[in-house]
Amino acid sequence: MEKRSPVRRFPRLLEGEQAAALAKLLWQQPWFIVRGRKNKRNERAIEFKFRIPAPDGLRRSYPALWELFFGAGIKLWERALTMAYWETKSGDKTLHRYISNFLRVVYRNALGVWLKEVWTLSNNDERKEGQLRAFLNHAGIKRSQPDPWLALLVAERFEQLRPAIKNFRIRIRRQANMSDHALAQEFQACFPTVPPQKVFSRISATEGDSGPRVLFARIADATIAEAYLQCELDDRHYKLGKPSLKTYIRFGKQILQSLSELRHS
């Protein structure tokens, strides 16, 4: 019979007070490194690495504890750290949300540092100061701010829908005898991604319960476009959160306008 190798175990369970003292000894000031990475699929990312070294004194003074946390028992310690990262709370919010928010501020401020260095090359101090002021004025991070990529998608889709709906309304005004049913069919042909009745119901909920032709005659193109867009987002299970659709559209338009000269360049 094959002889099993002995498994190194800590001689006894740690008591609460001992674990508290150990928590003080285990903590070390983290090292911080930033690295740009590319994986095998050519996907790019920025890595923020925080490394907390194992205390040298622990290995010398408490070798059994060192083995428990940084030797044979490290997998259990890794799992405990992972669980604590996702579950620890400060007040009523999980701590990882705060960490993410702080790193977002670091990202924003880093772009300010980068901008300053780039404009230093221009040898034009007046223009450099003006661009730095513009950055500070527009780079604020507000509570409940829309997701920027979703806002960009929403604004672009709204800019497609609004003129298309305007043209549709001009066309149906020339057909004074068109019934509500015929209008719905025509609408479905021009805008096929959402059932017409779903759009009409959403409009009626805010503008009053009237037939499609009456609604189309008296409400703004933007209102119809917003109703249609909201239906599309619901069907695709996009969640806007607290900000309204109008806020998303306005926020996305600001991004589009600011980056208009760089689009697909």
C-alpha positions in Angstrom: 0.0 0.0 0.0 1.4 3.4 -1.0 2.3 5.6 1.9 0.7 9.0 1.9 2.9 12.0 2.5 2.0 13.9 5.7 0.0 17.1 5.3 1.4 20.1 7.2 -1.4 21.5 9.4 -1.5 24.3 11.9 -1.3 22.7 15.3 -4.6 24.1 16.5 -7.4 26.5 15.6 -6.7 30.2 16.0 -8.7 32.0 18.7 -10.5 35.3 17.9 -8.0 37.5 19.8 -5.1 35.7 18.1 -6.6 36.2 14.7 -7.1 39.9 15.4 -3.4 40.3 16.3 -2.5 38.4 13.2 -4.6 40.7 11.0 -2.4 43.6 12.3 0.8 41.8 11.4 -0.3 40.6 8.0 -1.0 44.1 6.7 1.8 45.8 4.8 1.8 49.0 2.7 0.8 47.9 -0.8 3.0 48.4 -3.9 1.2 50.0 -6.8 2.0 49.4 -10.5 0.1 50.4 -13.7 0.5 48.3 -16.8 -1.1 48.3 -20.2 -1.9 44.7 -21.3 -2.9 42.9 -24.5 -4.2 39.3 -24.4 -4.1 36.6 -27.1 -7.2 38.0 -28.7 -5.6 41.4 -29.1 -7.9 42.9 -26.4 -6.4 45.9 -24.6 -6.7 46.8 -21.0 -5.1 48.9 -18.2 -4.2 46.9 -15.1 -4.0 48.5 -11.7 -1.9 46.2 -9.6 -1.8 46.5 -5.8 0.6 44.0 -4.3 0.8 43.4 -0.5 4.0 41.6 0.3 4.1 38.8 2.9 5.8 40.1 6.1 9.4 38.9 6.4 9.1 38.9 10.2 6.2 36.4 10.1 8.3 33.7 8.5 11.1 34.2 11.0 9.0 34.6 14.2 5.9 32.5 13.4 6.8 29.9 10.8 3.7 27.9 11.3 1.5 30.9 10.7 3.5 31.8 7.6 3.0 28.3 6.2 -0.7 28.6 6.9 -1.2 31.8 5.0 1.5 31.9 2.4 2.5 28.2 2.1 0.3 25.2 1.9 -2.8 27.1 3.1 -2.6 30.0 0.7 -5.6 28.9 -1.4 -8.0 29.2 1.6 -6.5 32.7 2.3 -7.0 33.7 -1.3 -10.6 32.6 -1.2 -11.2 34.5 2.1 -9.7 37.7 0.6 -11.9 37.4 -2.5 -15.1 36.9 -0.5 -14.1 39.9 1.8 -13.5 42.1 -1.2 -17.0 41.6 -2.7 -18.9 41.4 0.6 -17.2 44.1 2.9 -19.5 47.1 3.4 -18.9 50.7 4.5 -22.3 51.9 5.7 -24.9 50.5 3.3 -22.6 50.3 0.3 -20.1 47.5 -0.6 -16.5 48.6 -0.4 -15.6 47.5 -4.0 -18.0 50.2 -5.2 -16.0 52.9 -3.4 -12.8 51.4 -4.8 -14.2 51.5 -8.3 -15.3 55.1 -7.8 -11.9 56.2 -6.6 -10.2 54.5 -9.5 -12.5 56.4 -11.8 -11.4 59.7 -10.3 -7.8 58.5 -10.8 -8.5 57.8 -14.4 -10.0 61.2 -14.9 -7.2 63.0 -13.2 -4.6 60.9 -15.2 -6.1 62.3 -18.4 -5.6 65.8 -17.0 -2.0 65.0 -16.3 -1.6 63.6 -19.8 -3.3 66.6 -21.3 -0.9 69.0 -19.5 2.1 67.1 -20.7 0.9 67.1 -24.3 0.1 70.9 -24.3 3.5 71.6 -22.7 5.0 70.6 -26.1 3.1 73.4 -27.8 5.2 76.2 -26.1 2.0 78.2 -25.8 1.3 78.7 -22.1 -1.9 80.7 -22.7 -3.5 78.1 -24.9 -2.3 75.3 -22.5 -4.0 77.0 -19.5 -7.2 77.5 -21.5 -7.3 73.8 -22.5 -6.7 72.7 -18.9 -9.5 74.9 -17.7 -11.8 73.5 -20.3 -10.9 70.0 -19.2 -11.6 70.8 -15.5 -15.0 72.5 -16.5 -16.2 69.5 -18.4 -14.6 66.4 -16.7 -16.7 66.5 -13.5 -18.2 63.2 -12.3 -21.7 63.5 -11.0 -23.8 61.2 -9.0 -26.2 59.0 -11.1 -24.3 60.0 -14.2 -25.4 58.0 -17.3 -23.2 55.2 -18.6 -21.2 57.1 -21.3 -21.2 54.3 -23.8 -24.9 53.6 -23.5 -25.5 57.4 -23.7 -23.5 57.5 -26.9 -25.6 54.6 -28.4 -28.8 56.3 -27.3 -27.9 59.7 -28.7 -26.8 58.2 -32.0 -30.0 56.2 -32.3 -32.1 59.3 -31.4 -30.4 61.3 -34.1 -31.3 58.6 -36.6 -34.9 58.3 -35.5 -35.9 62.0 -35.2 -35.4 63.0 -38.9 -36.9 59.7 -40.0 -40.0 60.3 -38.0 -40.2 63.9 -39.2 -40.2 62.7 -42.8 -42.8 60.0 -42.0 -45.2 62.6 -40.4 -44.8 64.9 -43.5 -45.8 62.0 -45.7 -48.9 60.9 -43.7 -50.1 64.5 -43.5 -50.6 64.4 -47.3 -53.0 61.4 -46.8 -55.8 63.0 -44.9 -58.1 60.0 -45.1 -55.6 57.5 -43.8 -57.2 55.3 -41.0 -55.4 54.5 -37.7 -55.0 50.9 -38.9 -53.4 52.0 -42.2 -51.1 54.4 -40.3 -50.0 51.6 -38.0 -49.2 49.4 -41.0 -47.2 52.2 -42.6 -45.4 52.9 -39.4 -44.5 49.2 -39.0 -43.1 49.2 -42.6 -40.9 52.2 -41.9 -39.9 51.3 -38.3 -39.9 47.5 -38.1 -38.0 46.9 -34.8 -40.9 47.7 -32.4 -44.6 46.9 -32.8 -46.6 50.1 -33.5 -49.1 49.5 -30.8 -46.4 49.3 -28.2 -45.1 52.7 -29.3 -48.6 54.3 -29.4 -49.4 53.0 -25.9 -46.3 54.5 -24.5 -47.1 57.9 -26.1 -50.7 57.7 -24.9 -49.5 57.1 -21.4 -48.0 60.6 -21.3 -49.9 62.5 -24.0 -53.5 61.3 -23.4 -55.4 58.4 -24.8 -56.1 59.3 -28.4 -55.9 57.4 -31.7 -52.5 57.2 -33.5 -53.5 59.7 -36.2 -54.5 62.3 -33.6 -51.3 61.8 -31.6 -49.1 62.0 -34.6 -50.8 65.3 -35.6 -50.2 67.1 -32.3 -47.1 65.9 -30.6 -43.4 66.7 -31.4 -41.1 64.5 -33.5 -38.8 64.2 -30.5 -41.5 62.8 -28.3 -42.3 60.0 -30.8 -38.6 59.3 -31.3 -38.1 59.0 -27.5 -41.1 56.7 -27.1 -39.8 54.5 -29.9 -36.3 54.5 -28.6 -37.4 53.6 -25.0 -39.3 50.6 -26.5 -36.2 49.5 -28.3 -34.1 49.7 -25.1 -36.7 47.8 -23.1 -36.9 45.0 -25.8 -33.1 44.7 -25.7 -33.0 44.7 -21.8 -31.0 47.9 -21.5 -31.3 49.4 -18.0 -30.9 53.2 -17.7 -30.9 53.3 -14.0 -31.9 56.5 -12.3 -31.1 59.0 -15.1 -34.0 59.6 -17.5 -33.9 58.9 -21.2 -33.8 62.6 -21.9 -30.7 62.8 -19.7 -29.0 60.0 -21.6 -29.8 61.7 -24.9 -28.4 65.1 -23.7 -25.3 63.5 -22.2 -24.6 61.4 -25.3 -25.0 64.5 -27.5 -22.4 66.4 -25.5 -20.0 63.5 -26.0 -20.8 63.4 -29.7 -20.3 67.1 -30.1 -17.0 67.2 -28.2 -15.5 64.3 -30.2 -17.1 65.1 -33.6 -13.7 66.0 -35.2 -12.2 62.7 -34.0 -15.0 60.4 -35.1 -13.5 57.4 -37.0 -10.3 59.4 -37.6 
